[in-house]
Every structure is written in structure tokens, then in C-alpha cells.
Amino acid sequence: MSHDAKTGQSDASLFVLNTAYTVFLGVFVQYLFKVDVVNGRPVVDVLITGSNAIPICLICAYFLVDWLTANLTVSLRSSLNHLVLILLLVFIGILGAALILAIEPSLAWYALLAGYGAAVAFWDLYVYSGRDHDQEWPAVLVVFLGLVITARVAIAAIMLFVIILNCVGGPDNLDHMLVSFYVLFLMYLAVKVFRYVLYLFLSGSRATHL
């Protein structure tokens, strides 16, 4: 495939991914802001309460980071096959649903987020273990990258475990697990950012890893 063809494929993939992100963000904003007319004047209510403020902040931060890293990844890749593009769209769909549902978070929302985190983390580990790493990469840093990805999988597994424990204990225990879940999710987000920065450092001008 010629360079121009690869560039065109990358641009098309970016357009599809950015469209998906934009649609979900637009729907989220539409639900978040409620417009009413009072005495002939438009009144805008922001549907942020004490019960959803933290979930909305967390998922918005992750959504924007994921959007940024997806764009950088596709821009730096020489090509993106259709199966990977479809998988990315599935992940974006789940993340977009979590973004919208964060307005009224429930146990199902936390389970969806934990399941998404586990699926993405295990896919990341699968891709890492199945690819031939650049021989120019320092072996120590390659191993360190693997440890970082493994840590991400471990955090995602713990998030799932917390949700399972809460399901066994009943919905009355939801408040008790929130702090643990929020801390784990922040760790998951931090590891995602750190892993991506490390990968870009290793790859230099190329990125062939999701």
C-alpha cells in the first residue's frame, strides 16, 4: 500500500472515530442540560447533583483522554485494519453509553464501567503479548511497559471484583464501595495515560500499538 493510500485510510479512520466520539458527547450534553421556559424566558438546568457529580467528572475525564489517545494512535499508525477499527467503535460505543448513563448512575453503570475497563485492559495485554517488539527498544523499558499494562489489567480485575462483592451484598452496600471504586478508576486512568506516554517514548515517530 502506497504512502498516500495509507494516509487516506488513516484520515478515513479518524473521521469515523471522531464522528462516533462527537455523537456520544453531543447526546450527553443534550441530556445534561435541560431547557425549560419559565414566564416566557428560557431557563437552563444543569442536571448535576451530589450523587452524580463525581461519576460525571470521572467518565468525562476518561472519555476526553480516550478521544485524544485514539486520535494520536491512529495518526501515528501506518495503517489500521477494519477489524481493529470495528473493535475501537465497539469500545467507543460502550464508553459513550457509560458517559450518558453517568447522569443517573446506578449499580448497572458501575458494572458497565468495570466491564469496559476489563475488556480494554485484557485486549491491551493481548496485543502487547502477541506483537514483535522493536529490537531497538531497550529491553528494560519493554519489560516495564509490560508491567504497566499488567497493572492496568489487575486494577480492572479488582474493579470487577468490587462490583461482584457489591452485587452479592445487595444494593444497600453501594455507598460503601463507591470510594474504593473511584480510587481504582482514577488509578486505571492514570495508568492508561502513563502507559501511553511510555509507549510513545518507545515508539518515537511510530505507533503500532492500541
N, C-alpha and C positions, 0 to 999 in steps of 0.2 A: 504494500500500500504506500502510495506517494505521501510526501510530507503535507501537501495541500489537502489530500483526501483525509489524512489523519486529523488535520486541523479542522476541517469541515465536520468530521464526525464528533470531535470534541466540542465544537460550538453547538452542534445539534443536541448533544447530551446535556450540555449546560443549560440550554434553553428549556428542555423538558424538565430537568430537575428544578430550575429556578421557578418555572411555572407552577410546579407542584407545591414548593415551599410558599410561594406568594398566595396561592389559592387558600391554603390552610391558614396562613396568617390573616388573610382578609376575612375569612369566616370567623376566626377567633375574635378579631376586632369588632366585627358586626355583633357578635353575641355579648361581648364585654361591655359595649356602650349601648345603653337603652335610651332612646329618644322619645320623649312624650311632649305633648302640647298642653301647657297649663295657662289658662287665661290668655290664649292667643299667642303665647310665647313658647318657643321650643326649649325644653329642659332636658339636659343630658345627665343621665345617671350612670356612674361607673360601678359595675357590679363586682366590686372588690370588697370583701368583708374580712373579718378576723379569721374566719375558717378557711378562706381560700387564698389569702394574700401570699403566704409562703409557697404553697404549691404553684401558684401562677408565676411568682418570681423565679422559682427553680426551673420550671419547664420552659419559660421564656428564655432564660439564660442558656439552657441546653439547646433549645431549638435554634437560637441565633448562632451559637458556636458550631452546631452541626451543619447549618447552612453554609457558614464560612469555610469549614474544613472540607465539605463536599465540593465547593467551588474550587478550592485550591487543589484538591486531589485530582479532579477531572482536568483542570487546566494544565497540571504538570504531567499527567499521564500521556503517553504517546498514542494510546487508543483505549477504548472502553467497549468491551463486547456487550451484546444485547442482554445476555443473561444477567450480568452484573448490574446493568442499568435497571433491569426489571426488579432485581433484588433491592437496589437502592430505593426505587419507587415504593416498594412494599414497606421498607423501613421508614421512609418518609411518611407514608400513609398512617402507620401505627403511631409515629411520633406526632403527626398532625392531629390525630384523634385524641391523643393524650393532652395536647395543648388545648383543644376545645373543651374537653371534659374537665379540665382543671378548674373551670369556673364553678363547678359543683362537684368537688372531689368526694369520692366515696371509696370504700374498700376495693371495689372493682377498678377504680382509677389507679390505685397504688399497685394492684396486681398487674394491670396492663403495663404500667411503667417498669415494674420489676421484670416482667416477662420480656419486654422490649430490650431492656438493658442486658439481660442474659443472652438473648438471641444475637445481639450485635457483638457482644464480647466473645462469645464462642465462635462466631463467624470470623472475627478478627484473629483469634488464636488459630483457627483452621487455615486461614490464608497465610499467616506467618509460618506455620509449621510445614506448609506444603510448597513454599516457594524456595528457589535457589537464591541465597543472599549474595549480594555483590561481594566478590573476593577482595575488593579494595576497602570494604568496610572493616574497621578494627574489630577483631573477634570479641573483645571485651564489651564493646558497645552493642554489638549484635546480641550477645547474651543478655545484656542489660535491657535491651528493647524487649526481648522475650519475657524477662521477669516483669517488666512493666505491664505487658499485655496479660500475663498470667494473673497479676494483681488485679487487673480490671475484671477478669473472669471471676476471681474469688469474691470481690466486692459485690458483683452482680448476683452470685450464688447466695451470699449472705442476705442480700435484699429479698430474694425469693424465699429464703428460709424464714425471715422475719414475717413476711406476708402469710406463709403457711402456718406459722405459730399463731398468728392473729386469727386466721380462719378457724383453727382448732379451738382457740379460746373464746371465739364469738366476737361479734361486732362491738360489744361493750369494752373490749380491750384496745380498740382502735387508737384512742388518745394516748395510751401508754407506749405504743410503738412508733408514734409519729416522730419523736425526736431522733430515735435510732435510725429511722428510715431517711430523714432529712440529712443527717450527718453522713450516712452511707452514700446517698445520692450526690452530695457535694464532693465526697471523695471520688466517686465514679466520674464526675465531670472533670475534676482536677487531673485525674489520671489520663482521661481522654485528651485533654489539652497537652499535658506533658508528653504523652506518647506520640502525639502528632508532631510536636516541636522536635522531639528526638529523631523521629523518622525523617523529617525534612532536613535536619542536620546531617543525617547519614546519607540521604539521597542526593543532596546537593541540588542540582538543577533538574533531577528526575524524581518522579514519584510513581511507583508502580504498585503501591500497597493501599488498600482501602483504609 
